[in-house]
Each structure stands twice: as structure tokens, then as C-alpha cells.
Amino acid sequence: MTIKPLALAALLAAPALQAQTLTLEVTNLTQGIYFTPLLITAHDSQYRLFQSGTDASPELAAMAEGGDISGLVAIANSISAVSAENPAAGLLAPAASTSATLENVTEGMVLSLTAMILPSNDGFVGLDSWPIPSEPGSYTINLNAYDAGTEANDEVLVAGAGGAPGTPGMPAIPGTGGGSGATGVTMDEPNAKVHIHRGNLGDTNATGDISDVDSRIHRWLNPVARITVTVAE
């Protein structure tokens, strides 16, 4: 193909996409909820890690049920995303913060974030494709908890098995052991799509009743997290 001189001049004159550096700080706003390893990723706007009202992907289900971000990381890598994996080097405790830096973020990219919330069956904190501003400055976004819709919210701890995709039960709550013989809050979830999480119900009986979740500690209201995005000049 021959490029005509005028077309070549236009190509040479076109401005290159400006690369940005983002500094991120994520804060857990809850009283007693932990976040599993975070995935924060800047990616092309044609892709999404999750979307309300749609079926959860197997990769999203693995993260929401067991905190495994490897599948979502593989997706991010396949679409040339710029990512920060597990910036807290483990669980992000209540009231704690963690920070990360994303470099070479190009104009038009969007920002997404996921991490499972503990204790929950398939709950996660999420940011869905937030448009990254081109204007330098600091921007604050409050983040909600979502339900992946892949598992009934029975709130029953299953030591060793909880958290495996397709296996009922929650992973162990940090600082606790296995289940206490709870009968389960529910075995049916009518909404099987990704949706805003209703929160844990819990109870105050540590040795049984309907839930292994302590309602005095592990309930929450949205927002559950806050992210501050600083776009460098």
C-alpha cells in the first residue's frame, strides 16, 4: 500500500497518546470486614472485569468465592492492561489502607478493582470501568460491595472447603476456626446475576443458630471502601 504525502504528513502530525502515572490509595472503611488480595487494573474501555446485571465469569466467581485473582490477572494481561496485584501483600484489614502505582496508563483507559470480602459467600468490593481523567489531580471514589450471584449466602463456615468455586460455604474468617454448626441463613438466591450485596445478616450465637457471622462485627453498609486516584502532571 502506498501512503500519499498528505496522508503521511497527517500521520506524522498526529499527537501520540499521552502516558500517565496513577498513584492509588485504597482504604477499607468497614468495622470488621477484610479484603482478600486486590486487583487494580487500568484497561481499554471495551473490556470489563465485571458488570452488574450480568452473569459472573468463572474468573470472577473464583475471586468472589475464594479470593483467587489469578484468573482475572490472566484476563488483564491478555488485554494489555496495566495492573497492580495484591498491593497489601495479603489481607487488607478493617480501617487499613494500601497504595499502588500504575505507570504508562494511556488516554482513554478505565480503572477497575476487585477483591473478595471476608466473611461472605461470594461478596466482593468492586470498581467497574471508571473513566480515568486526563486532567492531573486527585479523585476520590467510594466503592460498594457486590454479590457475584454464584452462591447462596448461607453464611456457614466450612473449614478447608469453603471458598472453592461451586462448593457451598464461606472461607474461614480471619482469626477464627471452622464452622460452629450453623444451619444457614438461606439456601436459595433468586438473583443469579452480579448485583449490589445485601450485606451479611449474622446472629449473636457463636455456637450455632442460622449464621457463623457475628452481626455485631461483620455486618456492613455501603460504601465499604474508598479509592483515591492521583493523576500525575
N, C-alpha and C positions, 0 to 999 in steps of 0.2 A: 504494500500500500504506500502511495506517495502522499506525503503531507505537504499541502500547499503553503507557501511562505506566510500568508496571513494567518492561517491556522496554527502554524508553528510559532509565530510571534505571540498569538493569544495564549498558547500553552506555556510559553516561557514567561509571560507576564502574569499568569495566574498565581495568586498568593498560595504559599504552602500552608497546610493545616498547622495551626499553632499548637504546639505541645504544651501541656500544663502539668504542674505538680500539685497534687492534693495532699493536704495533711488532715488526717481524720482522728477524731476522738469519740469513742463510744462509751456511754455511761449506762450502767444497769440502774434503773430507777425504782426497782421493786424492794419490798421488805425481806422476802425470803426465797426468791426465785433465782436460780443460777442459769447462765447461758453456757452451752457447750461451745466447742471451738467455732469461732466466727469465720465466715467467708465474706469478704468485702471485695466487690469487683466492679470495675468500670468497663463497659462493653458497648458494642454497637446497639442502637435503639431498636433494630429489627428483631432482637432476641430478648427473651425474658427467662429468668430463673424460676419464677412462679407468677401466677396471676389469679386473683380472686375470681370465683365463679367457674373455674376450670378444674379438670382432673389433675391431681398431683402426678408428676412424673415419678418413675421408680427412684430416680436420684434424689428428688425432693422428699419422697417418703422415707428413704434411708436416713436422711438428715433429720427429719421431723420426728421419727420414731426412735432413733438410736444415736443421733448426734454425729453420724458419719458424713462428712462433707466431701469425701474423695470423689464421688460421682459428679457432684456439682463442680468441683475443681476441674475434673476432666472436661466437662462441657465448656467451662470458662476458657480453658486452654485451647480448646478446639475452635473457638470463635475469636481468638487473638485478644482476649480480654486482658486487662491489667489488674492483678489481684493481690490481696493480702490475705494469707491463710493463717488462721489461729494466732492473731497478734497478741492475745493474752497468755499464750503458751499453756492452754488448759481452760479450766472453767473461769468464767467471769462472775465473781460473787456479787451479791446484793450491795448496792451503793459504790461498787468499784468501777474504775474506768480503764480503758486501754486505748492505745494510739497506734496509728499506722500511716505510712506514706505511700502514695501511688504516683509514680513518675511516668512521663511520656503519655499522658492522657490527652487524646486528640479531641478537637472540637466536634460537638455533636454526640459524644458518648453520654451514656446514662449510668447511674450508680445503683447497684443492688447489694443487699445484705441479707444473710440468713444465719440463724443459729437455733438449735433446739432449746426449749426452755424446760428446766427441771425444777420440780416434778411436773410431768404431763405425759399423756399417752402419745400424742402426735402434734404438740404445740410448738410453735417457733416464732421468734421475733423476726420481722421482715421489713425490708425496704424494696419496693418494686419499681425499678427503672426510673429513678428520679433524674430529671434532666440536669446535667452539670452546667452551672453558669459559666459563661466565658469571662464575666466581669470579676476581677480579683476582689477578694473579701472573705468574710466568714459567714456561713449559713448554718442555721440550726433546724433540724428536723426531728420531730417526735415520732417514735416508732411504735406500732401496735403489735400485739400478739395474734398470730393466725393459727387456725386449725387446718391441718393438711387434709382432713376428711377421709383418712385412710384407716382409722382405727377408732373403735368405740372408746369414749372417755370413761372407762371403768374405774380409774384411779386406784388400781390394785398393783402393788409392787410384786414383781416376780424376779427373785434373785437369780442372776445368771442368764435368764431367758428374756426378760423384759427389754424392749428396745430393738429386738430383731424384727425386721420388716415382715408383716404377716403373722406375727406372734402376739397375742393379747398381753397386756400388762405394761407397766412402766419400768424404766431402768431405776436402779436404786437412787434414793435421794441422798445427796452428799451428807456424810456424817451419820447415816443410818444403816441398818442392816437390811434384811429381806422383808417380805411381807408379813402382815400381822393377822392374816385370816379374814380380811375384809371381804364382804360379799359382792362389792362392786356397785358403783353408782348407777350405771346403765350398761346394757349390752347392745344397745341399738342407737345409731346416729342417723337421723333422716337426711342430713345434708352431707353428701359424699364428695362435695367439691371443696376446694380451698376457700375458707371463709374466716371472718373475724372470730377469734376464740371466745367462748362464753366464760372462760375462767374456770379455775378449779372450784368444786363445791366443798369437798372436805368434810371432816367432822372433828370432834374433840375426844374421840375414843382411840387410844393408842393400841388397843389390843383386839380390834375387830370393827363391828358396825359396818357401814357401807363403803368407807374410804380409808386408804392408808395415808391420805394427805391431811395435814393439820390445818384446819380452816383458820386458826389464829395466826398462822405464819405464812402459809403457801397460797392464799388467795391473792388475786391481783385485779386491778382495774387498768385499762389502757389510758395513757401510753405506758409501756414497760421499759422503754429505753429512749435515749436521746443520742443523736449523732451530730457533731459539729464538723462541717466541711470547710476547710480553709483553702481557697484557691490562691495560689501564689501569684505575685505580679510578674 
